[in-house]
Amino acid sequence: MDKGSAAESCPTRCEHRWVRTFLFSMRRDAPLSGLHVITKLVLVLAVSVSLMNMISTERPDPLGAGLLLALGFVLIWLSGVSRWLFRSYLVVIYPMLLSLFLGWIIFYPDPGTRVLFSHQLYSGSIRVGISVAMVLFLAIVIGYYLHTKHLFWGFVVGAVAAFLVSKTPFNLFWSLGAFPFYRPLNVLVSDWTVLVSGTKVLGYGAMVLMTLLITLTTRDIEVIGAMRKIRRIPYVIPLFCSLTLRSLNLALIDYSTIHQAHVARGINVQKKSVLARLKDMAQISVPLIANMVRRSTEIADALSARGYTMNCKPAIYREVKPMKAIDWAISLGAVGLSSAILGGGINLTEAIMPRFLGMGL
């Protein structure tokens, strides 16, 4: 084979290596690409039910949640998703889990058996008055806006300067009154809050990964094929779901096309503020919605031209993936795991490290 024919056949082979899913694509030869969609759904539901029992505040199981989180990473790695896509989702997941950890510690204080840190953020009343730090903050923000016509860095510099001045004895305060509002807010970090917060972070992280396993490795045609195997479901329901899923997939393609058209016309040439970038993203919704409305009318006309009605006889569905032995094994294993955790009350942390939950940290 000469170089020309090899170069022509390579794109064809590369195209057949990837298949379109709900979000982006995956490799056809991935270990999890052959799993049935029902198997994935049973696995996700069983793991989610098990994690809800593991992250309870009465009997947290950080070791079990950590093992399921590791299982989620392994399954994502075996799903054939590109590394760039997986890292992109991790960038979004990490801040969410960090905010969950901090929010649980702040809003659900529990002294436990040993207090590690305690500080009062809010006394339960709001004082109305004028301070040197407030005057300095307003002066910096207003001065920066008059000089540059921007506010972001003025707020940042003003907040830092006001915070530093508030910690000095030069921050004089003239009180005009006070009134109670809500309840005192204390930051109480104890051994128990760290244990429970860490367990919840591990559990919710595993749930997110298991949800991504379905959306990143499942095709819309697999969902419709699974619904068609249930004979009692009316034909209209799978047809409606098929059109809905296909429309969502096409909407992602339209969004990418519109975004690339904006870039080609120099939308991102100049530096813009956060509000300007949000405005650019909002403007994408106008042609996106127009394309969705146009495509919906085209699909309706196509269905009418082919004689589809609410009471029509269903067409023969030819692409139906059967349940294999590996699918039954994974499904039964997942159901058995959730049943053992819920019914048997299994807690790996209590079984392996009994002193851990006794705060022998």
Kinemage of the C-alpha trace (Angstrom):
@kinemage 1
@onewidth
@group {chain A} dominant
@subgroup {mainchain}
@vectorlist {calphas} color= white
{ca met a 1} P 0.000 0.000 0.000
{ca asp a 2} L 1.418 3.387 -0.949
{ca lys a 3} L 1.491 6.420 1.282
{ca gly a 4} L -1.427 8.088 -0.459
{ca ser a 5} L -3.814 5.194 0.064
{ca ala a 6} L -2.649 4.802 3.697
{ca ala a 7} L -3.298 8.471 4.356
{ca glu a 8} L -6.762 8.165 2.851
{ca ser a 9} L -7.701 5.091 4.903
{ca cys a 10} L -6.409 6.456 8.224
{ca pro a 11} L -9.203 9.058 8.725
{ca thr a 12} L -11.776 6.359 8.095
{ca arg a 13} L -10.266 4.074 10.718
{ca cys a 14} L -9.943 6.975 13.184
{ca glu a 15} L -13.585 7.978 12.671
{ca his a 16} L -14.801 4.439 13.410
{ca arg a 17} L -12.811 4.349 16.658
{ca trp a 18} L -15.100 6.933 18.319
{ca val a 19} L -18.854 6.988 18.825
{ca arg a 20} L -21.114 9.887 19.797
{ca thr a 21} L -22.695 9.819 23.290
{ca phe a 22} L -24.892 12.177 25.292
{ca leu a 23} L -21.888 14.365 26.047
{ca phe a 24} L -18.994 14.309 23.578
{ca ser a 25} L -17.778 10.837 22.522
{ca met a 26} L -16.011 7.661 23.651
{ca arg a 27} L -13.843 4.961 22.086
{ca arg a 28} L -15.592 1.952 20.616
{ca asp a 29} L -12.968 -0.445 21.953
{ca ala a 30} L -13.251 0.794 25.559
{ca pro a 31} L -13.889 -1.935 28.170
{ca leu a 32} L -17.203 -0.364 29.258
{ca ser a 33} L -18.456 0.514 25.787
{ca gly a 34} L -20.234 -2.850 25.520
{ca leu a 35} L -22.171 -2.613 28.775
{ca his a 36} L -25.927 -2.433 28.528
{ca val a 37} L -27.572 0.837 29.517
{ca ile a 38} L -29.723 -1.018 32.081
{ca thr a 39} L -26.528 -2.343 33.679
{ca lys a 40} L -25.144 1.173 33.966
{ca leu a 41} L -28.410 2.450 35.425
{ca val a 42} L -28.592 -0.362 38.005
{ca leu a 43} L -24.936 0.230 38.935
{ca val a 44} L -25.456 3.953 39.430
{ca leu a 45} L -28.648 3.504 41.466
{ca ala a 46} L -27.108 0.796 43.674
{ca val a 47} L -23.978 2.841 44.348
{ca ser a 48} L -26.025 5.981 45.041
{ca val a 49} L -28.268 4.156 47.530
{ca ser a 50} L -25.216 2.675 49.247
{ca leu a 51} L -23.547 6.093 49.431
{ca met a 52} L -26.632 7.694 50.981
{ca asn a 53} L -26.283 5.216 53.838
{ca met a 54} L -22.506 5.752 54.110
{ca ile a 55} L -22.666 9.558 54.384
{ca ser a 56} L -25.230 9.616 57.188
{ca thr a 57} L -24.337 11.788 60.159
{ca glu a 58} L -25.113 8.999 62.643
{ca arg a 59} L -22.809 6.331 61.160
{ca pro a 60} L -20.438 7.847 58.610
{ca asp a 61} L -18.305 5.432 56.644
{ca pro a 62} L -15.413 7.369 55.046
{ca leu a 63} L -13.540 4.203 54.114
{ca gly a 64} L -16.492 2.777 52.174
{ca ala a 65} L -17.197 6.119 50.480
{ca gly a 66} L -13.527 6.425 49.540
{ca leu a 67} L -13.543 2.943 47.989
{ca leu a 68} L -16.631 3.777 45.921
{ca leu a 69} L -14.994 7.037 44.861
{ca ala a 70} L -11.960 5.048 43.698
{ca leu a 71} L -14.356 2.708 41.877
{ca gly a 72} L -15.849 5.720 40.108
{ca phe a 73} L -12.405 6.850 38.938
{ca val a 74} L -11.622 3.349 37.660
{ca leu a 75} L -14.919 3.099 35.766
{ca ile a 76} L -14.417 6.525 34.178
{ca trp a 77} L -10.906 5.453 33.164
{ca leu a 78} L -12.299 2.255 31.615
{ca ser a 79} L -15.104 4.105 29.831
{ca gly a 80} L -12.872 5.363 27.009
{ca val a 81} L -13.439 9.073 27.677
{ca ser a 82} L -10.612 11.380 26.656
{ca arg a 83} L -8.299 12.586 29.396
{ca trp a 84} L -8.858 16.230 28.487
{ca leu a 85} L -12.620 15.839 28.967
{ca phe a 86} L -12.195 14.065 32.298
{ca arg a 87} L -9.801 16.751 33.584
{ca ser a 88} L -12.257 19.444 32.496
{ca tyr a 89} L -15.007 17.904 34.600
{ca leu a 90} L -12.649 17.557 37.564
{ca val a 91} L -11.961 21.300 37.412
{ca val a 92} L -15.693 21.845 37.945
{ca ile a 93} L -16.100 19.095 40.563
{ca tyr a 94} L -13.289 20.169 42.912
{ca pro a 95} L -14.690 23.655 43.772
{ca met a 96} L -18.129 22.140 44.325
{ca leu a 97} L -16.775 19.550 46.767
{ca leu a 98} L -14.659 22.153 48.566
{ca ser a 99} L -17.679 24.430 49.030
{ca leu a 100} L -19.656 21.447 50.332
{ca phe a 101} L -16.931 20.661 52.862
{ca leu a 102} L -16.695 24.264 54.104
{ca gly a 103} L -20.465 24.759 54.105
{ca trp a 104} L -21.075 21.674 56.223
{ca ile a 105} L -18.464 22.770 58.770
{ca ile a 106} L -19.826 26.329 58.992
{ca phe a 107} L -23.579 25.683 59.079
{ca tyr a 108} L -23.647 22.392 60.999
{ca pro a 109} L -21.379 22.813 64.030
{ca asp a 110} L -20.938 19.782 66.261
{ca pro a 111} L -18.486 19.839 69.173
{ca gly a 112} L -17.823 16.096 68.932
{ca thr a 113} L -15.248 14.888 71.438
{ca arg a 114} L -12.498 17.389 70.665
{ca val a 115} L -12.795 20.959 69.338
{ca leu a 116} L -10.018 21.808 66.895
{ca phe a 117} L -10.945 25.412 66.079
{ca ser a 118} L -13.678 27.824 67.160
{ca his a 119} L -14.377 31.370 66.025
{ca gln a 120} L -17.497 33.558 66.003
{ca leu a 121} L -18.252 35.079 62.601
{ca tyr a 122} L -21.541 36.753 63.455
{ca ser a 123} L -22.867 37.786 66.855
{ca gly a 124} L -26.574 37.653 65.992
{ca ser a 125} L -27.135 41.404 65.686
{ca ile a 126} L -26.343 43.991 63.044
{ca arg a 127} L -24.769 47.251 64.109
{ca val a 128} L -25.462 50.337 62.024
{ca gly a 129} L -22.744 52.949 62.003
{ca ile a 130} L -19.713 54.430 60.273
{ca ser a 131} L -16.164 53.100 60.521
{ca val a 132} L -12.815 54.077 59.090
{ca ala a 133} L -12.610 50.772 57.195
{ca met a 134} L -15.968 51.407 55.494
{ca val a 135} L -15.000 54.933 54.483
{ca leu a 136} L -11.694 53.653 53.105
{ca phe a 137} L -13.464 50.903 51.140
{ca leu a 138} L -15.934 53.330 49.544
{ca ala a 139} L -13.175 55.811 48.762
{ca ile a 140} L -11.059 53.199 46.964
{ca val a 141} L -13.996 51.808 44.965
{ca ile a 142} L -15.292 55.219 43.895
{ca gly a 143} L -11.823 56.545 43.111
{ca tyr a 144} L -10.911 53.480 41.046
{ca tyr a 145} L -14.184 53.711 39.114
{ca leu a 146} L -13.727 57.396 38.333
{ca his a 147} L -10.192 56.718 37.121
{ca thr a 148} L -10.693 53.505 35.091
{ca lys a 149} L -14.504 53.098 34.691
{ca his a 150} L -14.200 49.578 36.133
{ca leu a 151} L -15.286 48.123 39.481
{ca phe a 152} L -13.801 44.650 39.926
{ca trp a 153} L -10.274 45.463 41.067
{ca gly a 154} L -11.600 48.431 43.010
{ca phe a 155} L -13.736 46.060 45.076
{ca val a 156} L -10.801 43.675 45.550
{ca val a 157} L -8.307 46.329 46.658
{ca gly a 158} L -10.915 48.110 48.765
{ca ala a 159} L -11.938 44.891 50.543
{ca val a 160} L -8.314 43.968 51.316
{ca ala a 161} L -7.522 47.472 52.587
{ca ala a 162} L -10.678 47.593 54.720
{ca phe a 163} L -9.905 44.180 56.199
{ca leu a 164} L -6.369 45.206 57.125
{ca val a 165} L -7.537 48.472 58.704
{ca ser a 166} L -10.286 46.669 60.651
{ca lys a 167} L -7.603 44.615 62.436
{ca thr a 168} L -5.775 47.713 63.686
{ca pro a 169} L -6.650 50.066 66.555
{ca phe a 170} L -7.091 52.904 64.036
{ca asn a 171} L -10.450 51.545 62.892
{ca leu a 172} L -12.702 53.952 64.781
{ca phe a 173} L -16.410 53.134 64.769
{ca trp a 174} L -19.333 55.462 65.403
{ca ser a 175} L -22.409 53.376 66.257
{ca leu a 176} L -25.874 54.580 65.282
{ca gly a 177} L -27.791 51.586 66.641
{ca ala a 178} L -28.143 47.790 66.542
{ca phe a 179} L -30.936 45.292 65.914
{ca pro a 180} L -31.038 41.465 66.158
{ca phe a 181} L -31.070 39.454 62.946
{ca tyr a 182} L -31.076 35.652 62.527
{ca arg a 183} L -28.857 33.742 64.980
{ca pro a 184} L -25.170 33.817 65.931
{ca leu a 185} L -22.907 32.119 63.414
{ca asn a 186} L -19.871 30.286 64.737
{ca val a 187} L -17.183 28.366 62.917
{ca leu a 188} L -16.686 25.226 64.978
{ca val a 189} L -14.250 22.662 63.642
{ca ser a 190} L -14.166 19.460 65.636
{ca asp a 191} L -13.024 15.921 65.009
{ca trp a 192} L -16.612 14.857 64.287
{ca thr a 193} L -17.364 17.671 61.798
{ca val a 194} L -14.160 16.902 59.895
{ca leu a 195} L -15.092 13.212 59.766
{ca val a 196} L -18.673 13.812 58.618
{ca ser a 197} L -17.719 16.561 56.137
{ca gly a 198} L -14.959 14.467 54.621
{ca thr a 199} L -17.285 11.485 54.283
{ca lys a 200} L -19.925 13.598 52.531
{ca val a 201} L -17.329 15.013 50.129
{ca leu a 202} L -16.162 11.494 49.236
{ca gly a 203} L -19.732 10.260 48.833
{ca tyr a 204} L -20.996 13.111 46.667
{ca gly a 205} L -17.815 12.955 44.593
{ca ala a 206} L -18.497 9.273 43.902
{ca met a 207} L -22.114 10.084 42.961
{ca val a 208} L -20.961 12.728 40.477
{ca leu a 209} L -18.514 10.309 38.861
{ca met a 210} L -21.152 7.584 38.585
{ca thr a 211} L -23.575 10.051 36.985
{ca leu a 212} L -20.896 11.068 34.492
{ca leu a 213} L -20.452 7.388 33.710
{ca ile a 214} L -23.960 7.301 32.210
{ca thr a 215} L -23.888 10.637 30.404
{ca leu a 216} L -20.411 10.144 28.945
{ca thr a 217} L -20.691 6.502 27.845
{ca thr a 218} L -24.316 6.099 26.734
{ca arg a 219} L -25.817 6.714 23.319
{ca asp a 220} L -29.377 7.907 22.892
{ca ile a 221} L -30.148 4.929 20.658
{ca glu a 222} L -29.216 2.563 23.505
{ca val a 223} L -31.792 4.187 25.801
{ca ile a 224} L -34.505 3.901 23.179
{ca gly a 225} L -33.545 0.286 22.491
{ca ala a 226} L -33.879 -0.542 26.190
{ca met a 227} L -37.307 1.109 26.302
{ca arg a 228} L -38.462 -0.789 23.219
{ca lys a 229} L -37.670 -4.109 24.940
{ca ile a 230} L -40.411 -3.314 27.475
{ca arg a 231} L -43.421 -4.305 25.411
{ca arg a 232} L -46.056 -2.613 27.536
{ca ile a 233} L -44.644 0.875 26.956
{ca pro a 234} L -46.636 2.638 24.189
{ca tyr a 235} L -44.686 3.335 21.030
{ca val a 236} L -45.278 7.082 21.374
{ca ile a 237} L -43.195 7.312 24.583
{ca pro a 238} L -39.952 5.873 23.138
{ca leu a 239} L -40.452 7.981 20.007
{ca phe a 240} L -40.843 11.158 22.085
{ca cys a 241} L -37.803 10.293 24.217
{ca ser a 242} L -35.774 9.537 21.103
{ca leu a 243} L -36.605 12.917 19.570
{ca thr a 244} L -35.853 14.695 22.855
{ca leu a 245} L -32.458 13.041 23.328
{ca arg a 246} L -31.507 13.568 19.703
{ca ser a 247} L -32.502 17.251 19.965
{ca leu a 248} L -30.274 17.704 23.010
{ca asn a 249} L -27.385 16.119 21.138
{ca leu a 250} L -27.961 18.375 18.152
{ca ala a 251} L -28.203 21.397 20.446
{ca leu a 252} L -24.666 20.695 21.668
{ca ile a 253} L -23.460 20.551 18.075
{ca asp a 254} L -25.245 23.817 17.262
{ca tyr a 255} L -23.718 25.501 20.302
{ca ser a 256} L -20.231 24.442 19.213
{ca thr a 257} L -20.863 25.688 15.668
{ca ile a 258} L -22.158 29.081 16.831
{ca his a 259} L -19.280 29.479 19.286
{ca gln a 260} L -16.719 28.710 16.567
{ca ala a 261} L -18.430 31.231 14.284
{ca his a 262} L -18.117 33.898 16.988
{ca val a 263} L -14.444 33.096 17.454
{ca ala a 264} L -13.856 33.259 13.692
{ca arg a 265} L -15.385 36.756 13.663
{ca gly a 266} L -13.074 38.002 16.411
{ca ile a 267} L -15.342 37.883 19.458
{ca asn a 268} L -12.457 36.890 21.773
{ca val a 269} L -9.815 39.191 20.285
{ca gln a 270} L -10.102 41.876 22.966
{ca lys a 271} L -9.960 41.293 26.692
{ca lys a 272} L -13.382 41.540 28.303
{ca ser a 273} L -14.735 41.581 31.800
{ca val a 274} L -16.730 38.769 33.332
{ca leu a 275} L -20.040 40.522 32.659
{ca ala a 276} L -19.109 41.052 29.015
{ca arg a 277} L -18.264 37.374 28.614
{ca leu a 278} L -21.577 36.375 30.188
{ca lys a 279} L -23.313 38.732 27.774
{ca asp a 280} L -21.562 37.040 24.837
{ca met a 281} L -22.689 33.636 26.086
{ca ala a 282} L -26.267 34.918 26.469
{ca gln a 283} L -26.226 36.149 22.882
{ca ile a 284} L -25.494 32.616 21.713
{ca ser a 285} L -28.914 31.573 23.014
{ca val a 286} L -30.709 33.628 20.331
{ca pro a 287} L -29.449 31.709 17.256
{ca leu a 288} L -29.437 28.496 19.293
{ca ile a 289} L -33.144 28.782 20.099
{ca ala a 290} L -33.883 29.796 16.510
{ca asn a 291} L -32.145 26.660 15.224
{ca met a 292} L -34.023 24.480 17.740
{ca val a 293} L -37.411 25.939 16.682
{ca arg a 294} L -36.575 25.531 12.998
{ca arg a 295} L -35.428 21.941 13.499
{ca ser a 296} L -38.531 21.055 15.537
{ca thr a 297} L -40.802 22.207 12.705
{ca glu a 298} L -38.716 20.223 10.208
{ca ile a 299} L -38.973 17.084 12.354
{ca ala a 300} L -42.746 17.547 12.707
{ca asp a 301} L -43.144 17.930 8.935
{ca ala a 302} L -40.971 14.846 8.358
{ca leu a 303} L -43.084 12.761 10.767
{ca ser a 304} L -46.294 13.929 9.117
{ca ala a 305} L -44.927 13.167 5.641
{ca arg a 306} L -44.110 9.598 6.749
{ca gly a 307} L -47.571 9.019 8.170
{ca tyr a 308} L -46.721 8.998 11.893
{ca thr a 309} L -49.774 9.453 14.116
{ca met a 310} L -50.505 8.868 17.796
{ca asn a 311} L -52.161 5.498 17.030
{ca cys a 312} L -49.856 4.228 14.290
{ca lys a 313} L -48.373 0.746 14.394
{ca pro a 314} L -44.766 0.739 15.643
{ca ala a 315} L -41.980 0.110 13.189
{ca ile a 316} L -39.641 -2.818 13.777
{ca tyr a 317} L -36.757 -1.725 15.980
{ca arg a 318} L -33.659 -3.489 14.713
{ca glu a 319} L -30.877 -2.233 17.007
{ca val a 320} L -31.576 -3.799 20.396
{ca lys a 321} L -28.564 -4.756 22.492
{ca pro a 322} L -29.094 -7.941 24.546
{ca met a 323} L -28.044 -8.374 28.159
{ca lys a 324} L -24.798 -10.352 28.313
{ca ala a 325} L -23.344 -12.438 31.114
{ca ile a 326} L -21.111 -9.584 32.252
{ca asp a 327} L -24.168 -7.306 32.436
{ca trp a 328} L -26.040 -9.750 34.667
{ca ala a 329} L -22.967 -10.267 36.855
{ca ile a 330} L -22.407 -6.518 37.380
{ca ser a 331} L -26.108 -5.864 38.002
{ca leu a 332} L -26.440 -8.666 40.547
{ca gly a 333} L -23.192 -7.619 42.246
{ca ala a 334} L -24.358 -4.003 42.520
{ca val a 335} L -27.752 -5.015 43.927
{ca gly a 336} L -26.069 -7.408 46.367
{ca leu a 337} L -23.695 -4.667 47.536
{ca ser a 338} L -26.490 -2.193 48.208
{ca ser a 339} L -28.594 -4.864 49.945
{ca ala a 340} L -25.696 -5.847 52.209
{ca ile a 341} L -25.013 -2.230 53.153
{ca leu a 342} L -28.648 -1.311 53.769
{ca gly a 343} L -30.000 -4.568 55.173
{ca gly a 344} L -26.904 -5.836 56.935
{ca gly a 345} L -25.736 -2.461 58.214
{ca ile a 346} L -22.175 -3.022 56.958
{ca asn a 347} L -19.775 -0.207 57.844
{ca leu a 348} L -16.215 -0.752 56.655
{ca thr a 349} L -14.783 1.962 58.879
{ca glu a 350} L -16.306 0.418 61.992
{ca ala a 351} L -15.184 -3.057 60.950
{ca ile a 352} L -11.602 -2.246 59.920
{ca met a 353} L -10.791 0.815 62.029
{ca pro a 354} L -13.127 0.757 65.055
{ca arg a 355} L -11.174 3.464 66.869
{ca phe a 356} L -11.530 5.825 63.917
{ca leu a 357} L -15.188 6.532 64.590
{ca gly a 358} L -14.372 6.616 68.292
{ca met a 359} L -12.312 9.719 67.537
{ca gly a 360} L -8.981 8.007 68.090
{ca leu a 361} L -7.500 10.162 65.305
